[in-house]
């Protein structure tokens, strides 16, 4: 009987210690919600093909998680839906694409489109992986800095094009002839699905800082400003749609650009 009682005591102590560890772990874990207005732009690497045409403001939101490693440093992550935008100015006057996926045959008249400007909006599902370093609480306010990376998976990618339609009777598919313009008209093409020209994966540096304001208990409002600098090519190295004419022959355009931005995050941690 004494042995059974001793075993029960040992089991009780063991479960109590585990419960205490779980409670301590919960105290070190926080979750929150945030909204993320972002100003973003692109830096094309081939300025002869196109150049950056300005920034766009887009919006996102997400779930924030934070695990405290010690009194100063936390591991910061979560899952976010962020939308980025950018503008391009097309400098290469030989760049074009075929609307409606037309296939040109020798001697066949076709309509081509030569864009002069393109404005894009791209959605990403992102996972931030960062370290967050905080100061002690000062009059209910805690200041922090964050450093890490964003891992993004592309969703929708839409473009608004500004340019010219061109009627041509030249042979352009794998045939060395110059496209001859027969008629031109200026017209915009909005809401084009261009995701096949954008990389499915994006990695970016995320560095910034902000503050938390204690509301009640462990609940706090926060705001931060981060610089998001893309490491990987925003575009696929060889376009699936845009073509260029060089030496009287046609080939898909070789494209490369990095996406960067400034992101404001506002939300609540619980």
C-alpha positions in Angstrom: 0.0 0.0 0.0 2.9 2.3 0.9 4.5 1.6 -2.5 1.3 2.4 -4.3 0.9 5.6 -2.4 4.6 6.5 -3.1 4.1 5.9 -6.8 1.0 8.1 -6.8 2.9 10.9 -5.1 5.7 10.6 -7.7 3.2 10.7 -10.6 1.4 13.7 -9.0 4.7 15.6 -8.6 5.7 14.7 -12.2 2.4 15.9 -13.6 2.6 19.1 -11.5 6.1 19.9 -12.9 4.9 19.2 -16.4 1.9 21.5 -15.9 4.2 24.2 -14.5 6.5 23.9 -17.6 3.4 24.2 -19.9 2.2 27.3 -18.1 5.6 28.8 -18.2 5.8 28.0 -22.0 2.4 29.7 -22.5 3.6 32.8 -20.6 6.4 33.0 -23.1 4.1 32.6 -26.1 2.0 35.4 -27.6 -0.3 35.7 -30.6 -1.8 38.7 -32.3 -3.4 40.3 -35.4 -2.1 43.0 -37.6 -2.8 45.1 -40.7 0.0 46.0 -43.1 -0.3 49.0 -45.5 2.8 48.9 -47.8 4.5 51.2 -50.3 6.5 49.1 -52.7 8.5 49.5 -55.9 10.8 47.5 -58.2 14.4 47.9 -59.4 14.8 46.3 -62.8 18.3 45.0 -63.5 18.2 45.6 -67.3 17.5 49.3 -67.8 17.5 48.9 -71.5 14.4 46.7 -71.3 12.5 48.6 -68.7 12.9 50.9 -65.7 11.0 51.4 -62.5 8.1 53.7 -63.0 7.2 54.5 -59.4 5.7 53.1 -56.2 2.3 51.7 -55.3 0.4 51.5 -52.0 -1.2 48.1 -51.3 -2.6 46.5 -48.1 -2.4 43.2 -46.2 -3.1 41.5 -42.9 -1.9 38.6 -40.9 -1.6 36.5 -37.7 1.4 37.2 -35.6 3.2 34.7 -33.2 6.0 35.4 -30.8 8.0 33.1 -28.6 10.1 34.7 -25.9 13.6 33.2 -25.8 14.8 35.4 -22.9 14.0 38.8 -21.4 15.4 40.6 -24.4 15.0 38.4 -27.5 12.0 36.7 -29.0 11.4 34.6 -32.1 8.9 36.3 -34.3 6.8 34.5 -37.0 3.2 34.1 -38.2 1.3 33.9 -41.5 0.4 36.9 -43.6 -1.4 37.9 -46.7 0.4 40.8 -48.3 -0.2 42.6 -51.5 2.6 44.5 -53.3 2.5 46.8 -56.3 4.9 48.3 -58.7 5.2 50.2 -62.0 7.4 49.7 -65.0 8.2 51.9 -67.9 9.1 49.9 -71.1 12.2 51.3 -72.7 12.8 48.6 -75.4 10.6 49.7 -78.3 10.9 46.2 -79.8 9.1 44.5 -76.9 5.6 43.1 -77.5 3.3 40.3 -76.8 0.4 38.5 -78.6 -3.1 39.1 -77.0 -5.4 36.2 -76.7 -2.5 33.7 -77.2 -2.4 34.0 -81.0 -0.1 31.8 -82.9 1.3 33.5 -86.0 1.7 31.4 -89.1 3.8 32.5 -92.2 2.1 35.3 -94.0 -0.8 35.5 -91.5 -2.0 39.0 -90.4 -2.1 39.3 -86.6 -2.6 41.8 -83.8 0.3 42.4 -81.5 0.5 44.7 -78.4 3.4 46.9 -77.6 3.2 48.1 -73.9 4.9 51.3 -72.9 3.9 51.2 -69.2 2.8 48.4 -66.9 1.4 48.6 -63.4 1.3 45.4 -61.4 -0.2 44.1 -58.2 1.0 40.9 -56.7 -0.4 38.9 -53.8 1.8 36.8 -51.5 1.2 34.4 -48.6 4.2 35.2 -46.4 5.9 33.6 -43.4 8.1 36.0 -41.5 11.1 34.5 -39.7 12.8 37.0 -37.5 14.4 37.9 -34.1 12.7 40.6 -32.1 14.8 42.5 -29.5 13.0 44.6 -26.9 13.8 47.2 -24.2 12.4 47.1 -20.7 9.0 48.6 -20.3 9.1 52.4 -19.9 5.8 54.0 -18.6 3.8 51.2 -20.3 5.8 51.4 -23.6 8.3 48.8 -24.9 10.5 49.6 -27.8 11.8 46.9 -30.1 13.8 46.2 -33.3 13.4 43.2 -35.6 15.7 41.5 -38.1 15.0 38.5 -40.3 13.5 37.3 -43.5 10.1 37.0 -45.2 9.4 33.8 -47.2 6.7 34.5 -49.7 4.5 32.3 -52.0 2.9 34.1 -54.9 -0.8 34.2 -55.4 -2.5 36.4 -57.9 -0.5 38.7 -60.2 -2.5 41.3 -62.2 -1.3 44.0 -64.6 -2.7 47.1 -66.2 -0.9 47.9 -69.5 -0.7 51.1 -71.4 0.5 50.9 -75.0 -0.3 50.3 -78.7 -2.0 47.6 -80.8 -0.1 46.9 -84.0 -1.3 45.0 -87.0 1.4 43.0 -88.7 1.5 40.6 -91.6 5.1 39.6 -91.0 6.2 36.1 -89.9 7.6 36.4 -86.4 7.7 32.9 -84.9 11.2 31.5 -85.4 11.5 33.3 -88.7 14.0 36.1 -89.3 11.9 38.9 -90.5 11.1 42.4 -89.1 7.6 43.1 -87.8 6.1 45.7 -90.1 3.4 47.9 -88.7 0.3 48.4 -90.8 -2.0 50.1 -88.4 -1.7 51.5 -84.8 -4.1 52.5 -82.1 -3.5 53.5 -78.5 -5.5 51.5 -76.0 -5.1 50.3 -72.3 -5.4 46.7 -71.3 -6.5 46.4 -67.6 -6.6 43.4 -65.2 -4.3 41.1 -67.2 -3.4 37.8 -65.5 0.4 37.8 -65.6 1.3 35.3 -62.8 3.1 33.0 -65.3 5.8 35.7 -65.7 6.3 36.1 -61.9 8.4 33.7 -59.7 6.3 31.5 -57.4 8.8 32.0 -54.5 10.2 35.2 -53.0 12.7 35.7 -50.2 13.2 39.2 -48.7 15.1 40.9 -45.9 12.9 42.3 -43.2 14.5 44.8 -40.9 12.8 47.5 -38.8 11.5 48.6 -35.4 8.6 49.9 -33.4 6.9 50.1 -30.1 4.2 48.3 -28.0 1.8 50.1 -25.6 0.5 48.0 -22.8 -3.3 48.1 -22.6 -4.4 45.6 -19.9 -2.7 42.4 -18.6 -0.7 40.9 -21.4 -2.6 42.7 -24.2 -0.7 45.4 -26.0 -1.2 47.6 -29.1 1.8 47.8 -31.4 3.1 49.7 -34.4 6.3 49.1 -36.4 7.9 50.2 -39.6 10.0 47.7 -41.7 12.1 47.9 -44.8 11.4 44.9 -47.0 14.3 44.3 -49.5 13.8 41.5 -52.0 16.7 39.0 -52.5 15.3 36.9 -55.3 14.2 37.8 -58.8 10.6 39.0 -58.8 10.2 37.9 -62.5 11.0 34.6 -64.2 14.3 34.9 -65.9 12.7 34.1 -69.3 9.3 35.6 -69.8 6.5 33.3 -70.9 4.7 36.2 -72.7 6.9 39.2 -73.5 9.0 38.9 -76.6 11.6 41.1 -78.2 12.9 41.5 -81.8 16.7 41.3 -82.1 18.6 40.9 -85.4 15.3 40.4 -87.2 14.5 37.4 -85.1 12.0 37.0 -82.2 12.8 35.5 -78.7 11.3 35.7 -75.2 12.5 38.6 -73.2 15.1 37.9 -70.4 13.7 39.7 -67.4 15.1 40.4 -63.9 13.9 42.8 -61.1 13.9 43.0 -57.3 10.9 44.1 -55.3 11.4 46.3 -52.3 9.1 48.3 -50.0 8.3 50.0 -46.7 5.7 48.2 -44.6 3.8 49.7 -41.7 2.4 47.1 -39.3 -0.3 48.0 -36.7 -2.1 45.5 -34.5 -2.7 44.0 -31.1 -0.8 41.3 -29.2 -2.6 39.1 -26.7 
